[in-house]
Structure formats: C-alpha cells, structure tokens
C-alpha cells in the first residue's frame, strides 16, 4: 500500500451488501482511482464476518475490516481491539484525505480517532439516511404509522420510543454532534437531506450538495414489444415496510382484470426473510394471488453486474417508498440506462425525478393514486417515448459533475 493518498471508508462492500450507500462509496473509490492513476487510492469496507478487528485484502487497493457496531442508539462499537487495528491501518496508510460514507455499522468513534492520529488529514463525511436525526432507522416516519416527520422534536421522539426520555434524546444529539465536530466537510447527495441536517443543527456552510458518483452509462434501447404485451414495471431494492411495495400490490389488486392484463410488475429485491413475521405474512397474502395470475413476477435479489440486464426487461422503474428517501441509487441508475421513474413527489425522490421530464410523480403514498398511475402509464406509450428521449445524456452529466465536485474537496 502506498502512503499519503486517498482513503474511502464504507460501512459495507457491494460484493456482499448491495445497498445504495455501499454502491455509492465504491463508485466514488473507482472514480477517484481512475482519476489519480499514479496516486494511492484505497477502499476500506466494514464487514460482519471474520475475526473482529482483522483487516485483510479483498483485491488490489481494497481491504475488508471485520468490525461490529453494538450501540445503534449512539452509533458506537466499543470494540477496543478492532478500533486499535483501524488506527494502525490508517497510520500506516497515512492518507491526506478520507472520504467516509455513512457512520452506521462503523461507529462514530473512528472520526475523532482519525483526527487524533492524523491531525492533518481532511475528513469528508457523506450523509445518507437521517439516522443521526431520527432513531426510527433514520426514516423520519413515526413508529406505528406511516406519518412523516418534518423535523425532529424531543417530545415526538420520546413518544415514538417510550423506553427513552426527552433527556435521552437530548444527550444523544449532543453526543453525535460532538463527534461530528471533527469532520471537515459533509457531503449531502440531495438538497432535501441537507435541509434536514441544517434544521437539526449542522452548519449549512459545512455541507455541500454533491450527487453520488455513477459510472457513465449508455441508455438501453426501448424494450421490444407488440400491442398485445403488457407494460412492464420494475421494482428494485429491499423488500421492507418502508419501501411501500404493498401499495403497488394493493393497487394491482384494486384494478379490473382487463386493466391488470396491461400491467406486469417485476419485483427485484431481497431481505424479506429478515422482516417481521407479520410483514412477511401480509406480503405473502398479497403477492401470491398476483403471481399466480401472472401479473407479478418475483425475480429475487440481484448482483451489481445484473442490474443492466434486469432494467432491459422493463419499461418503467417504480419506487413506491412511504418515507422521504434521500438520493436512491436506483433512480440515477434507471435514468442513466434510459428508464423513466415513477415515484411519490416527496423528499429526495421528488427532487431527483422531475415530473413529466425524467419520470412521473404520484401525488401521495396512497394505493388509489398508484392504481390510477399504473393504469395511465401502461396505456400511454407516447408519453413513455417522450420521456425516453429526454433521458439520453442524464448519466454522463451526473458522473462528470459529481466527480469534479469530489475532486475539489481533495484539494
């Protein structure tokens, strides 16, 4: 390993955890590595398995750190041996800039540890979900319902988590912000997320809005079909309550048989087995009749290299999330590959998808609106053709602008 270069730290490696944050971090690493061919650019990803604290090579320039975060309320690991091994790693590498993607699963302790051991190293932290702001998985959705929160409140947080007091949440916020003081720059992939963190208390001038890095892509050709074929809608991502897949299934259920014959929904997702038994049962009850009818196809999880092929088989990408979202990777991936996106007009989704320019907005997270949207979109190929023509150069612009902005932070 060469010294005095750039280190990208991620809470997971996309080889094992194909989440948006993991992919965003790895894309940044690859883009910086290609931009600085004569300089050391290294990727360090936390993983669950292996001897705690061990750091081993994955491939040239990439390392896996076996590390566990034990306290998800304060984002701390308390793994002294593992943290010491991390310190040894960064002292040997001695990077001048560290791009840190996320703090969940890694723990906040590494931020002051970096500053204490590498005082001249610049720390750039990319924010993802609103985990520091909201203890409900960073969703800013009230527990027990799908009501959205517009800002944090000690009273509201204590109501969502009766086992915690207002004082607990006050101390939590100050604990997190004290660790954030060692960060030189924050990156937010959306204006929406920046606004949430500024309202929460981070200095606006310290947060720069930069889109996640995406590889340059060529738009896929339109899917070949005849008039008798149904329109294909593709969902990509995890299957959990926040992603709102049940809205799509309920919407299909409410359609007439004739309307359902014009629609085919392909579900590309994983992690259903890690959800609550209640959610699994309700999902199964909704999806099985639609699968039997041929309206829904369960395509299962997908690897990074499979995304292009799976997008080729659909006309639209649908994102029915019932929380705000931030800057979902699948939105940028779909637009870059020439697939319009249908999503709610809120949060990062509403910001990233421009209605009737790069996709369509559903007015609200309501199955009635999704029923109407799926029916209308399936019968309006003229509108699809117009959207497709407007997406041709989207991915290239996003990549070049985002890379240039990150390079400015390298200095």
Secondary structure as UniProt FT lines:
FT   STRAND          6..10
FT   TURN            14..16
FT   HELIX           20..35
FT   TURN            37..38
FT   STRAND          41..47
FT   TURN            52..53
FT   STRAND          55..59
FT   TURN            60..61
FT   STRAND          62..66
FT   TURN            72..75
FT   HELIX           80..93
FT   STRAND          97..101
FT   TURN            104..106
FT   HELIX           109..117
FT   TURN            119..120
FT   STRAND          122..127
FT   TURN            131..133
FT   TURN            135..138
FT   TURN            143..144
FT   HELIX           154..160
FT   TURN            162..163
FT   HELIX           166..180
FT   TURN            181..182
FT   STRAND          185..188
FT   HELIX           191..200
FT   HELIX           204..206
FT   STRAND          207..209
FT   TURN            227..228
FT   STRAND          231..238
FT   HELIX           241..243
FT   HELIX           245..254
FT   HELIX           257..260
FT   TURN            261..262
FT   STRAND          263..270
FT   HELIX           272..274
FT   HELIX           277..293
FT   STRAND          296..298
FT   HELIX           304..306
FT   HELIX           307..312
FT   STRAND          316..319
FT   HELIX           329..336
FT   TURN            337..338
FT   STRAND          341..344
FT   HELIX           347..352
FT   TURN            356..358
FT   STRAND          359..362
FT   HELIX           367..378
FT   HELIX           381..390
FT   TURN            391..393
FT   HELIX           394..410
//
